[in-house]
Amino acid sequence: MRAQRKAAAWCGRLLLFAALVAGIVTMHTFGHPMQHGEGAAPRAAHAAPMDAAQPPPAHAEHARAEHAHGHASAPGPHGMDPGSVCLAVLSVGTLALLTAAGLLVRRRPAGLSAAAPARLLRALWPIPPPPPPAQTPRPPLRAARVAAPGRRHPYRLPAVPVSGPRALLIHPHHITRCSTMRTHTRRAVLGAGLAATGGSLLAACSSGSTSGKGHSGHSGHSGTDGRTVARPVGPDGFVSPDGKEVAAAEKARARKGGTVRKVALTAAATRLDLGGRTVRSWAYGDALPGKEIRATAGDTLALTLANHLPQATSMHWHGLALRNDMDGVPDLTQRAVRPGGSFEYRFTTAHPGTYWFHPHSGTQQDRGLYAPLIVEDPKEPLKYDKEWVVVLDDWVDGVDGSTPDAVLAELRKGMGGMDHGDMDHGDMGHDMSAMSMTSKTAAAAGDGPSRMTMGATSKLLGGDAGDVAYPYYLVNGRTATDPQTFRARPGDRIRIRLINAGGDTAFRVALGGHAMTVTHTDGFPVAHQDTDALLLGMGERYDVLVTAGDGAFPLTALAEGKKRTGLAVLRTGGGAAPDASVRPAELSGKLLTADRLKAGPSVRLRSRTPDRTVTFDLTGSMAKYDWALNRLPYDPDQRYPVRAGERVRLSFRNRTTMWHPMHLHGHTFALGGGSGPRKDTAIVLPGETVHADFDADNPGLWMLHCHNVYHSESGMMTVLGYRK
């Protein structure tokens, strides 16, 4: 009888060890969920920030590259990826093995060390001990206890979040003795098996239900009305988006006597008329662009955003120096606004200028969710008769089943071994109607045809012009075949505010028969200069003055390198309307770019040596579609530190074969040093280095990213964080 009991106990131990080994092998196969995967818990709050003067270490790239923006594997039929499904199945098998072990266990057989489980795990899984526990709030914890074979004292496992990674793993470095139980029993083994299985199944199911991509995948905690009420938690030592420093900066911006401008907007699915083509998309209302918002510098804007979309959303105020918790970046400055929820953005509009707003949630910006924001100067120095706000865009959503999400999914597949930057087809670019892949390849059903470009190049942009072959290029929401007409009188002095709201396209803009006088860029005044044409990258704005002639004149926006155009018409008299294919001579005339401008005297940064230089290598390629900064894909917990009061120099070094419009939130910088134009978005050409200086005077956590929406969503984003 004793020999039988000893043999049964040995069988139980072998089954238990086999289950543990199977679990470890499976985790190595599908990747460690604490480092990869959407269900991974945030990095510890005590993580030390990177030194601002040096690029982050290369090894960090491999820790997050696979899952920087999206799923590692295709989701299963019930929203769970294959790894989660396999882990869930494995958990059930483990429960069966543990059950068998529990039924057989009585006492430890002679010769079997009590430390055997820990030694086995350390041998099979040789990783260093985890860091000390973080000091930030975590999900509710539950402790689990597992009895060691034959021990009088069980092993206690540290408490772990029940809703974190996809599987509950027992780390050998976490195993410690406790003396709360005198003997281990079948009940202890069965309980541990049930706990491990339940936790694994729950985590696997919850990981499969995560929605959203990129930096907008978490909906956050909300009240009963769906309104977002909680804020993300990140590493310690940085100013919080709603901290006292942020409140003090906002108080300093406020102007006595300023009014409160209340606005209500609803983001919803709707049908949009593009002029001869109606599409289904998402927008603020039923017009494109959304309704313009106007305020006066010093006013308080109180805008309530209601989300009637099927996804979480947000609203970013492009170019404004505002309070950090109103900047609208999910998982950094706020929780995303859930479907059915609402959020009030309330802040002081401190600086006059031409701005705009759009979501900072996935690829939503490349739908119809954008509109101008004009902050008027109460002491406006310019004299003009009329004002024309012109918003440029490239359009794909709802055309033949295409969506921006499908475009991003296609681009992420890359172009294999093709070099996306060696071809050169002249200043005007190659005809993309011939070079796009729309006639050759079809995406999955419901996602429309392929939209990837092949060979769109421009000398002005230093090579590659873009990644996406859009079917339409719009001016104020209209196609070139049915353009908007702006009416004025001959001799009127017109202020034109130009905004590039495109996702992947730079526009070369000219007004036929007219010279333009540039007065502002990105909302800030410059020394006036005359030009025939302007180049606008995504996110850039220019204000120009023109004196209207007599007749009908084309305002043409050439999609640089893609050889397609958008069109609007300035009409002051009779005559035939310009044809959709018109190319005014001014497009090939004098062209002005931002690096040739000087800041106006009232906004020029005073001369000062930078206190801190932060260097960013722009990296990635079309072949792998792995766009990043310093070879690190976006992580909201990765911060480059700055301190209030510093003069900070950003050095952008473009190591890619494509141009990138780099955008800094919450600040404007002086391009090329103190006398350069004040901007928030700057074009960085391939192989070039651009310096941008700014004064750190707006505390918080501020996004820095490429304003090509597909590059940013693939990882070309990071965070500048003010130190406390």
Steps between C-alpha positions, in 0.01 A plus 500: 500500500785738585670426167171570321461834674859596420453415130174694482660804660789490249250486212325805639826693520596413143161612373532832684851560360378412149224759529747768610740418216215508247395843627851640466546360149167651393590841639832499317316407183247785511711765673507617860174692557658729756728641231295459187136498409219742549399352832835577656501701817660844484868531579589562861439853611848528645670444161782747454466743208742500213782751500384775272844545350532145375282274287333218694690169507457279200397196705175671599387485140468124513300509821211689344541495122265213419199645677565873492178568311260210466457128537782254458276242342163498338211478745298185522129465427403620849742792527790294649830464322640148447743537791219576740290211373788256536577626849137459602498141369831436672356629828221244486755227437712626787196486728449137409864418573493689830179319591665166441799613703277616784320171516827310529697734728548397860859551611822586328674188368847440630772662290277772348623840615243759603689756294461297182220713348698822542821342366316361199340835415830687540675252271231518231436874526830678578389863521607761754284586799223753431543863612365623834125558516369823347353770719204576275144369546443155354195278442360300795743230607444142594758272654539135402672222690647184355618213716846361432521122475527348844574830682350586837494865388345602171647749258317831485484690170498880508171669420448560130240704305210280396435695179852555368695261277352211314629228731583467869867400512688387810838674505763301697643818653162574653471171691546546878417295804205567722381315806127552491430135410647200674467249216426507136188321391305408194282805566805731474606353167145506365456862618819609329395329183160668505658841571753464221240378253243766589755779484633379165156467346388840629816673380487328162140608444562857614809533281302404199242770557741795494397746232682775322852523367806710545479746788122484527431143594371555853168653586584566866270526798170674450205608706149367464429748223794380294701816561872441543608592853838339569845580369784267401778425748861502381853512641565706812700820504315679220241774512150351481273624217261636765764596757536827687771616258258466210230690687746782580603534134135512393425768757785711362352473148153614604399855406272716708181576319528200267172335413409132512431361153276194536485245218342155469624253241394145423729251330282258305475291187339692216479542124718771347461665161846552350364660184375241255581217740325409825681285753430351839747626761538649847476874558401783733158562351407442136749738334866474405703659650313524828353833603767760566546614861604859572615658823698806603841470664445485876157338475419169665384229262261251660427227246301189582579205275233229480624173357242319284766301317547123531854564632653703781617842386665823617565856383842661456540876454776520242748781560349645817701560816229385740475319832641149475194307617299649211750399229295194403755216483352170626707305752722804556300812591154343533304181461338465160132595483300178476219441252191659651710717730590868503781727611528875556816665372544830685806722458623852429571592138812703574659564159326633187548307180383232258454162667288188456379201699476127434504168691821352632351150494631252246443603137180696571661823381502357145121485504283812516572587863668839470413870494672842517551690823565871447620705797462866413737772614313778688772737375526360146771694314410375150254690279279297268145489364416131501624180653506156334580187702629225269541143629689250283453125530571164338198271505454122504233418760185339361628488141447153354497351849831654611565618855811653659527195728514272196763725340713481815463121513619477140795732556611306806560200277782704342642471151743218555847572363393801292691823562230763534720797430733459205274598214479858375241609246534876508368795692133429442531134595391186322143446386359301787199389300744276318723407792246424772417138556123552497450320171724208588429399857186479707496499876272286709130528435356821636839670525511629144778483242868546574599861566878460525703728273794391291748766388341827611802729524579870517826695490343754731447228759838337443374172356193313621185709488262271688373150567132523402336544160185690591208498258411866577674821606266753655487873560243585767345157463443518123655316209656683206202415278255688726708760685404756761470858371604794718352833392658842540528830311787608278760678709397334827788419732442140609662313786524130412562261788643174359485178705634160389279242672624215281616163628785423257527786248700822471327765288655764275252789492461794260227748404490544125572855385605620847807537717462418869651685795581264787414655839482205741603138531350259756312790656799728568597813303803506270683773313282544189623336180347472154478169317319326215455165678528339842581146616292371794576176683232323700401712800662822372313828457576822314318834488536705180362828365392545138344789311223354289496548125190509279369165379507134613827359629608149603640439845683176423645257753737258327551172687879517497654199327161342430405716199140550604335824611232653716325817387300798625395811308535870586233688305482880483334538159384322186678236296510124476588299807848341496518140385571226754831420330630859502865554600561872553846623404560613857541136608835502317591853608672626813449252782539594864579246772508552877879497529512827302274687740586714802289539813318828550669729756218457753538121518872452439676290764773691677853377439600233752722194513294181534501348848413160362526334160282199421596311185246295308604268221204447265518132410311234308421402144215418266635146467413411860279800580678532832503880541640612835704758689847383606391156375250473785128466419261708707453421867306754713726421797812594306577866580779735401537731801509879491470755779292816519700810409747321273578592142470164329640413158342215305733357234318290241734282292318329215656157443226387262432544128176686569410847625325541835294796632597501870244650738542604865192538721442789737788720377639687202868485413733727308606320185877501461560709811374818664435705183320225307122492459293385796341168408356184653544281191815481287595302190816289541633380163687169450862516613460845655517629858261766627546689828200641683534706820221564750459636850366243746216713637197267488526214755365155428549195279515599135486286191766532229429314178499483124175646368471238229217313675622162372857561619390615844262206543784266401720634780657838407387670822647572842447723804677803644434503874553788742684394814346598833 
